[in-house]
Amino acid sequence: MRSRSSDAIREFLQDSFARAGGSMPFHDYMALALYSPEHGYYSSQIADVGGNRADFSTWATLGDLGRTVASWVKAEIAHHDWTSETVHLIEIGAGDGSLAYQLLKSLGWRQRRRVHYHIVDISPPLRSLQQQRLKRYSVSWHASVQQAIAAARGRAILFSNELVDAFPAQWLCWDGAGWQEVQVNYDPSSGLRETFRPSEVTIDWQPQKTGQRIERHPSYRDWLSEWLPALKAGSLLTIDYGGRDWPSIYTPKPAGTMRGYHQQRRIEGGAIYQRFGQQDLTADVNFGEIQKWGEAQGLQTIELNDLARFFEAYDAPVERVEAAEAFLVLHQRL
Ligand SMILES: C[S@@+](CC[C@H](N)C(=O)[O-])C[C@H]1O[C@@H](n2cnc3c(N)ncnc32)[C@H](O)[C@@H]1O
């Protein structure tokens, strides 16, 4: 992890906001804070996922999610009748490599010889961790899902854990009559500040409370449209925290779900604008919306279920049932 001076960050913010005309939508700010090549949290600052040096832990680092995903993978191989050919598995956003490690280990050597494991990850520091952790296995890394699908000749089983929540999110606020989009402004003397701009977006839910905030992930829809046309046949498993629709996610959370994680602490409210590039930023995923976007692009929904039910379906012990119920699993096929 590189350390940066606060002068370098100030200069970077000043240039970025000047190029954007002084203000940018929150999702562009989130993309800078997480993914700008020099200062982004995932691009250059993240030290680990799970463990002492990490800002947050995940189901993959805390439990044995990879073993359950391995059972799902076996069932999908049987479904596609790919039992007599090399099967391409593509993990997107592999963190510290825990899920890959557990999955490959639980396949056993016989089955391992018949799969080709691909990882697509945007983060150079995490790719290095994955390479260290997985050195005894044969794994290929790719810069994009398109490249991984090309290597798989269009037929693959794809999966991710806690990926979509890390996509830049659009942040909206209900003003009693319509939605306003959160914009971010930067001034070197006063720092980062929110403003609002009327949004054209149509949401099929009207909150009861003025000031209600919600997040959306159209960046996920756009990303899907970049690579899905290259997939000829396969399955997709998306595991993340969130809910099925607007009211169930947001009625209990009038301020929305946008938060940061720093040294295993949850950061909320105005503090999410502190420590630029040095803390994670994340928001709950509306699975109803991402499911619809997948269907509009040709994916068939097989199941949308709680993580606790997914564990049960694949005969895994359900540890921490309450936590598992805050997570959903979307199973799609092409
Ligand atoms: C919250 S971490 C989850 C890591 C891991 N799946 C786990 O469960 O421990 C998000 C992961 O997604 C990766 N990531 C974020 N955006 C990505 C993208 N567009 N393409 C590929 N990887 C991405 C990050 O680098 C990181 O590895």
PDBQT file of the ligand as one rigid body, heavy atoms in Angstrom, charges set to zero:
ROOT
HETATM    1  C1  LIG A 401     -16.024  -5.945  -1.494  1.00  0.00    +0.000 C 
HETATM    2  S1  LIG A 401     -14.736  -6.763  -2.319  1.00  0.00    +0.000 S 
HETATM    3  C2  LIG A 401     -15.280  -8.470  -2.222  1.00  0.00    +0.000 C 
HETATM    4  C3  LIG A 401     -14.141  -9.430  -2.426  1.00  0.00    +0.000 C 
HETATM    5  C4  LIG A 401     -14.468 -10.923  -2.418  1.00  0.00    +0.000 C 
HETATM    6  N1  LIG A 401     -15.423 -11.296  -3.417  1.00  0.00    +0.000 N 
HETATM    7  C5  LIG A 401     -14.950 -11.375  -1.071  1.00  0.00    +0.000 C 
HETATM    8  O1  LIG A 401     -16.107 -11.761  -0.955  1.00  0.00    +0.000 OA
HETATM    9  O2  LIG A 401     -14.146 -11.357  -0.120  1.00  0.00    +0.000 OA
HETATM   10  C6  LIG A 401     -15.048  -6.313  -4.011  1.00  0.00    +0.000 C 
HETATM   11  C7  LIG A 401     -14.115  -6.973  -5.009  1.00  0.00    +0.000 C 
HETATM   12  O3  LIG A 401     -14.534  -6.647  -6.330  1.00  0.00    +0.000 OA
HETATM   13  C8  LIG A 401     -13.439  -6.130  -7.079  1.00  0.00    +0.000 C 
HETATM   14  N2  LIG A 401     -14.028  -5.265  -8.115  1.00  0.00    +0.000 N 
HETATM   15  C9  LIG A 401     -14.713  -4.121  -7.944  1.00  0.00    +0.000 A 
HETATM   16  N3  LIG A 401     -15.172  -3.661  -9.126  1.00  0.00    +0.000 NA
HETATM   17  C10 LIG A 401     -14.781  -4.558 -10.067  1.00  0.00    +0.000 A 
HETATM   18  C11 LIG A 401     -14.971  -4.664 -11.476  1.00  0.00    +0.000 A 
HETATM   19  N4  LIG A 401     -15.634  -3.740 -12.163  1.00  0.00    +0.000 N 
HETATM   20  N5  LIG A 401     -14.425  -5.718 -12.115  1.00  0.00    +0.000 NA
HETATM   21  C12 LIG A 401     -13.736  -6.670 -11.427  1.00  0.00    +0.000 A 
HETATM   22  N6  LIG A 401     -13.531  -6.619 -10.105  1.00  0.00    +0.000 NA
HETATM   23  C13 LIG A 401     -14.052  -5.584  -9.428  1.00  0.00    +0.000 A 
HETATM   24  C14 LIG A 401     -12.548  -5.494  -6.036  1.00  0.00    +0.000 C 
HETATM   25  O4  LIG A 401     -11.245  -5.292  -6.454  1.00  0.00    +0.000 OA
HETATM   26  C15 LIG A 401     -12.664  -6.539  -4.921  1.00  0.00    +0.000 C 
HETATM   27  O5  LIG A 401     -11.836  -7.650  -5.162  1.00  0.00    +0.000 OA
ENDROOT
TORSDOF 0
